[in-house]
Amino acid sequence: MTAKHHGYALLSAIVALVMGLSAAIYVTAAAEQGPRHRRAGDAVVANPGPYHAAPVSTGVWVGAWAAAPAGAEPGTAADGMAGRTVRNVVHTGVGGSAARVTLSNLYGDRPLTVTHATLAVAAHHDGPAADPDTLRRLTFGGATAVVVPAGGQTVSDTVAVTVPHDADVLVSIYSPTSAGPVTYHPRARQTSYVAEGEATEDAGGAAFTDTTPYWRYLTALDVLGDEADGTVVALGDSITDGVTSTPGANRRWPDALADRLRATLAADGAAPRYAVVNAGISGNQLLADDPRRGASGLNRFTRDVLGRPGVKAVVIDLGINDILRNRTLADPQAIVAGLRTLADRAHAHGVKVVGATLTPFRGHRGYSAARENVRQQVNRAIRTDGLFDEVVDFDQALRDPYDPRSLRPEYDSGDHLHPSDPGYRRMAQTLDLEKLSGSAPARL
């Protein structure tokens, strides 16, 4: 054999060794992450559960936006959104250089087949048009189509795209067949769009002739970047959901908190570098599930809080609906025990917990002196029993100084339960930003 042939043989051996090592590394990494998808023809089938795609650049994964799945959309049991494109409009709290989305079929009774999905930054603040330079086709396990089992969810592959903070992002989803009831978030306070047929790559938005006040199938937008070091989750009910805030204006209290964090960071760098995501569901309770108002705070905590990327802290504002919606008088000790359970679960994952006192509701149709007494007992425990690492006193911030059982008039939306835009802003201002940072203390 010639020297030349010896050289080729050596080179071939080196290439084979490198490929073998690469394959071993890939298999090991795949085994550590767990299976995300399996092939089914031209589509992939998503396994239920939160999965994370590999990054395409450096930075930290955080939540730019999220919405908790609240239930099955009424009137969609037969046809779902078959043959139509949903263009969800969501607003980012932080930006990044890459993105991924989570799609949910939690309330579907059949597999959800998504054949086309895209992500783009909106061309304008109000409307379905996309910036064509940012339009990206989404893939799942390398395929453009994915099948999400009934009750499951899937995370897209990472796409390289510059996502600004404080911007609208469009996530468009097309399914040719019905998965039964559509998993949705009803109180979006944001207009999204629907088109007949497949229109995911319609940058101009002309095909999107119908509007909707819901978010459908989409439950999270994560970004990879250096604007934030972690995520803080706001877990709550309609007050966190921002049900009475101005539509399309992003004036819920978690929005105002995200604005505060960015402004403080730009000013002096003293604030924690956290993204904020909203896990509020209108009508949600701490202890009881409701098919129209989501799983209880106890039952959705793992998914909606611990399942968010880089979660460092959670602000818990739950319990008012346990008082208002209970046909008999709610047990304050049961509410306190539920709150303590959430704090313990957070601490088990190293997440810091800020507990919020329950705000006044005198004048609301559900008010009674007995229910007010329950609220006062729960608030007393939140303030004094050491349930949480820190406390934010929303009650004190919003109550009328002349009638502490009622909301201050300028903070009342008019229904005597939910805050106005200034009330939501006041809630965000009340939270001490330094209380969000630091590690959760060890509990024995």
C-alpha positions, 0 to 999 in steps of 0.5 A: 500500500502506498503512502498516499493510501495510508494517508487516506486510510488514516483520515478515514479512521479519524473521520469515523472516530469523530462521527462516532464520538459525535453520535455518542454525545448526541445520544447521551444528550437526547437521553438526558432531555427525554424524547420530545417527538416521534415521527408519524409520516411527514409529521411528528407526534409530540409527547405531553410535557414541557420540553426545551429545544437546544439553543442556537445562540448564547444567553438565558432562556426566560419567559417573554410572555405566557398565558395559562390555559383556562378551559375548552372554548365553548362552541368548538367541540365539533369543528374546533378551528379546523381549516382556519389559521389563528394569529395570536397577538402577544406582548413581550416583557423582554426581548432576545435573539431566539425564540420558541413557543409552547402549543397546548391541546390540554382541553382537546378530546382528539389529537391536534394536528398543526401542519403550519405555524409561524412567528413574526414581530408585528409590523404595527401595534394594532393589526395582523400585519407582520414585519416580513423580515422577522417572519419565521416558519416554526418546526417541531423536531425538525418537521413543519407539522406536529401532532399534539395528543389530547391533553398534551402540549409541545414546544417548538424548535428554536428559531433565530429571530430578534424579538424586541422587548415591549413589542407585539409578536404574532404566532400563527397556527393552522390545523386542517382537522378538528381536535375537538374543544379548543384550548384557550385563554378567554380574557386576553384583553388583546385582539387576535385574528383568524383567517379562512384556510392556511395563511400562516405566512401572510405577512400583510395580514389581508387574509385575517378578516375575523377578530377574536378576544381569545388566545388559542392553543398558544400558552408561552413565548420564550426568548433566549438573550441577555436582557434577563437572568430569570423569570418571575411568575404572577400566579393569580385570578382575574385581578392578575389576569387584568380583566378590567384593564384597557384592552390592547394597552397592556396595563395589567399589573404584571405588565406594569411590573415588567415595565418597572423592572426595565425602567429601573434596570436602565436607570441604575441597574439595582433591580433584579434582571427578571422577565415577568409572565402572567399566570392569571386565570379569571375566576380561578380558585386556589383550592377548587378546579373549575372546567370554565376557570381552570385547574386550581392553583394547587393543581396547576402550580407545576405547569404554570409556575415551575414549568416556566423557563428560568423561574426565580420567583413567584408572586401568589395572589389567590384566594378571593374566589375561594371566598366569593364562589363558595356556596357555604362560608369558606374556611380561612384555615383551608385557604391558608393551608393551600397557600402554605402548600404552594410556598413549600412546593416553590421552595422545593425547587429553589423558587422565592415566594412573595405572597399578596394580601387579598384586596377589598370587595365591599360593594361587589354583588358577592360581598357579605360581612361574613365573607369579609371576615374570612378575607381579614383572617386570611390576610392576617395569616399572610402578614404574620404567620410567615407563610411566604418569604416576602409579603406585598400588601395589595390590600393596604395599597388599594383600600379606601382609607375612609372605608378599608373594606372597599377599594379606593374610588380611583383604583376601582374599575366600577365593579368594586372588586377589580382595579382600574388601570391606575389600580393595577399600576399601583399594585405594581408600584407596591411590590418592592423589587428587591424582594424578588431577588435572592434565593429562597431560604431553606426550610427544614 
